[in-house]
Amino acid sequence: MDLINLVFGAIAGVSILAALIAVLMVARVASRAQAAEIWQGEAEAWQARAERLADELAQIKDRLTALEEENRRLVAVISRLSPDNGTP
């Protein structure tokens, strides 16, 4: 009788241990999946920020080009108006 109780106790212990391991594995997989979702969200946010910055940089370059053109035009106007052609 003691042997039967010992065997059934061992089987119950192994079953509990197997169930505990299964729960831990499921929790680990869920944790990794959640971490992957968080990192994917972060990557998408950084990508969107990089695209916004690229657009802003393009706008700044366009404004700089326009200012340089206006500067050249104004230098030409001043050169025509100056009696000494812009030399000090």
Secondary structure, 3 states (H helix, E strand, C coil): CHHHHHHHHHHHHHHHHHHHHHHHHHHHHHHHHHHHHHHHHHHHHHHHHHHHHHHHHHHHHHHHHHHHHHHHHHHHHHHHHCCCCCCC
